[in-house]
């Protein structure tokens, strides 16, 4: 296994645990933080909240994943560059064809932080604030448990 990388296979959330794949996301350590490379498709176009959640379980429409990864217990949603939840990633951009492949960077994270976490895609965008709650991401539409290669 290559040191410094991890990935998540991402599926639409469902009540009955159907596994409808939307692709995968690869995470790589860089000197500038965590490089996030989405290889996703079949998603609604636009910006979507994109977060790390605390439990490695996508059951019950993604609710079993728990809340945002927040090891310092900041209880604040301040985006990837603020000092709130460590699980706040840069918003996911999906093009008009339903594809997401824009690479982003989460400067405060490293691959070793991802163990046992889940990657979540929300229905709506993310304004990186607590108003509306959790940046306004809304429902959990797609989810993937992160694994090392």
N, C-alpha and C positions, 0 to 999 in steps of 0.2 A: 504494500500500500504506500502511496506517495504521501510523505509528511506534508502537513500544511494544507490539505484539501478535505472537503466534505461535500456531500450533496443531499438533495431531497427530491424524491419522486413525488410529484404533486397531483392530487386527484380532486375532482369536485367533491364538496361535502355532501353527505346524503344521510337520510334517516335510516336506511336499510343497509348501510356499508357497501353499496355498489362501488366498484373501483373504476371510475371513468377518468382516465388519465388526461391531464392537460400538459404534461411534459415534466421537466426537471429544472432544478436550479443548482449550480455548482458554486461552491465557496472556496476561495483561495487566499491564503495569507500573503500580504505584500508589506513592504516597509511603511505603507501609508494606512494600513488597516485591512479590513476584510473586503476583498473583491467579490462582488455578487454578480454572477453570470446567469440570467434567466434564459431558458430555452423552452418557452411556454407557447401554447396555442389554444384556440377555441375558448378564449376569454372575452368578456365584454370590453369593448374599446374604452379608452380613457385612463385616468389616473386611479389607482387603487391603493388603499392602506396595505402595507406590507410589513409584517411584524414577526418577531420570534415569540412564541408562547411557551409556557413553563412546563407542560407535560407532554411526553411523546405518544400522544393518542389523538387521533382525528375523529373519534366516534361522536355520535349525536350532533351532526351538523357542525362539527368542529368544536363543540362546547367542552368536550373532555380534555381539550388542550389547555384549559385553564386560562389565566390572565396573561398579560404581557410579561416577558422575562424581565425581572426587576430585582436583581440580586442585592442591590444596595437599599431596597425598600424605599425608594424615593417617592413612590406613589404619584409621580408626575409624568405626563406625556409631553416631551419637549423635542421630539424628533431626533434624527441620527447625530446631530451636532450639538445638542443640548445635553444637560447633565441629569436627565430624567431616566426613564426606562432604558436599560441597555438593549432591549429587544426592539426598539424603534428603528426600522430600516428606512432608507430613502423610498419614497413612494414608487410603486411599480407602474411603468407606462406601457399600456397595451395599444398597439396601432389599430387602424380601421379594419385590418384583416384578422383581428383577434390574436395577433402574435405579440409576445413580449420578449425582446432580446437586447434591450438597452442595458449595458453594463453599468453598475453603480458601485459606490464605495461606502462602507460603514467604518469611519475612522476609529471608533472606540472598541471595536470587536476584533477577535481572532478566532481561528478555527477551533482552538481548544475550548472556547466559551460555548460552543454549539452542542456539546454532548448532552443527549437526553432532551433536546428541545424540538419544537415543531415550528415549521414555517407556515404562516397564515396569509392568505390573500382575502381582503375585505371587498364588499360590493362597491363601496364608495371611496372617495379620495381621502386625503389625510392632510390637515393643515398644521400638523406638528404642535398642537396645543391641547389644553384640557377643556376647551370650549369650542364646539360641543365635545362631550366626553370622548376621550381617546382619539381626538382629531376628526371625528365624524365618519370613521371607517364603516360603520354599520355592520350588516350581517357578514358571517364568515362563509365565503363562497368556495374557497379551495384551500387545501391543507396538505402538508407533507411532513412526515417524520424525518428528521435529519440523521444521516448515517455517515460514518467514515467509510472510505472506499474499501 
